[in-house]
Amino acid sequence: SPQKRLQALFVYRHLEVAEWYFTTSATAFHDPGNRDMFLHDKNGHICWDNFDNTGPYWNFSSPRVTEWFLNEVVAEIIREANVQAVFFDETDYLYCGGTAGNCSA
């Protein structure tokens, strides 16, 4: 009998920054009322990932960001059909000593 190939469907989300190519994250960044959802430098400028220029850094020290991320990003993934796994990238980047883009200088 022919062997069956097992495949899993997984989705990718970047946990460190609000990626511009994900509509949900981009919408949050472009809303001026959400400025507090992102890290800022000492001059009040939003910290941007300038390594690959994909978006501003989330401020997960804010309970508002955590709630928003669960209600928007995670809920979006849950609604997707047949998803069996999620890869949240860069969960340890800043913790492991990575620099915070334009806020490092």
Phi and psi in degrees as a GROMACS rama.xvg file:
@    title "Ramachandran Plot"
@    xaxis  label "Phi"
@    yaxis  label "Psi"
@TYPE xy
-68.4518  141.365  PRO-2
-76.4972  142.373  GLN-3
-91.7029  138.84  LYS-4
-92.7737  127.058  ARG-5
-98.1672  129.259  LEU-6
-131.528  143.837  GLN-7
-110.995  146.435  ALA-8
-102.574  122.499  LEU-9
-127.221  157.46  PHE-10
-118.188  156.508  VAL-11
-114.407  135.571  TYR-12
-141.528  142.37  ARG-13
-90.9583  123.439  HIS-14
-90.5244  -21.0439  LEU-15
-81.494  -41.7698  GLU-16
-128.888  160.379  VAL-17
-84.0232  91.7807  ALA-18
-59.301  132.187  GLU-19
-67.2394  -24.292  TRP-20
-88.9698  -1.73086  TYR-21
-101.258  117.793  PHE-22
-54.0771  -43.2074  THR-23
-61.3751  -47.6533  THR-24
-66.8427  -42.8184  SER-25
-62.9857  -40.022  ALA-26
-61.9546  -41.4124  THR-27
-62.3638  -43.0481  ALA-28
-67.2798  -38.6266  PHE-29
-77.9092  -6.62547  HIS-30
-87.0179  113.264  ASP-31
-57.812  -23.8611  PRO-32
-72.5662  -6.75651  GLY-33
-105.566  13.4929  ASN-34
-53.5728  -34.315  ARG-35
-72.014  -7.24039  ASP-36
-81.8874  -3.26319  MET-37
-124.894  153.85  PHE-38
-67.1577  148.102  LEU-39
-127.786  150.668  HIS-40
-82.326  -178.731  ASP-41
-65.7075  -16.1438  LYS-42
-96.449  3.49403  ASN-43
88.6758  3.91945  GLY-44
-80.4875  142.126  HIS-45
-67.7793  133.78  ILE-46
-76.5545  124.27  CYS-47
-114.077  139.626  TRP-48
-71.3399  99.4321  ASP-49
-93.494  5.51542  ASN-50
-70.5873  -52.8843  PHE-51
-123.859  9.70154  ASP-52
54.8903  45.8165  ASN-53
-99.6337  -14.7727  THR-54
161.468  177.154  GLY-55
-83.4188  154.157  PRO-56
-76.2441  129.405  TYR-57
-64.5635  148.771  TRP-58
-105.755  81.955  ASN-59
-73.8455  -0.773015  PHE-60
-75.7595  -10.6816  SER-61
-92.0508  122.764  SER-62
-57.5075  -30.332  PRO-63
-60.8151  -40.9313  ARG-64
-66.3246  -45.1339  VAL-65
-58.6033  -46.6933  THR-66
-63.6554  -44.6078  GLU-67
-61.368  -45.5388  TRP-68
-60.7589  -43.2941  PHE-69
-65.7871  -44.9414  LEU-70
-72.888  -26.9527  ASN-71
-105.479  -60.2973  GLU-72
-73.2331  -51.8283  VAL-73
-67.2786  -41.7068  VAL-74
-61.4297  -37.3972  ALA-75
-60.6756  -42.1611  GLU-76
-65.5006  -42.0403  ILE-77
-61.388  -34.8892  ILE-78
-74.6247  -15.7168  ARG-79
-72.7564  137.249  GLU-80
-73.8661  139.239  ALA-81
64.8894  17.6055  ASN-82
-74.128  129.307  VAL-83
-113.211  -10.8934  GLN-84
-159.083  156.521  ALA-85
-130.542  135.83  VAL-86
-111.205  108.268  PHE-87
-92.9137  106.478  PHE-88
-82.4368  153.6  ASP-89
63.3624  31.4851  GLU-90
-68.4373  -19.8325  THR-91
-120.184  9.38595  ASP-92
-57.3578  -56.4672  TYR-93
-70.2127  -35.8319  LEU-94
-61.4592  -37.5065  TYR-95
-83.8554  6.6171  CYS-96
104.068  5.7369  GLY-97
-64.0832  156.245  GLY-98
-88.3625  151.022  THR-99
-92.0589  60.365  ALA-100
50.2223  -130.249  GLY-101
-73.5005  -0.331767  ASN-102
-95.9873  3.26592  CYS-103
-83.1725  -24.9023  SER-104
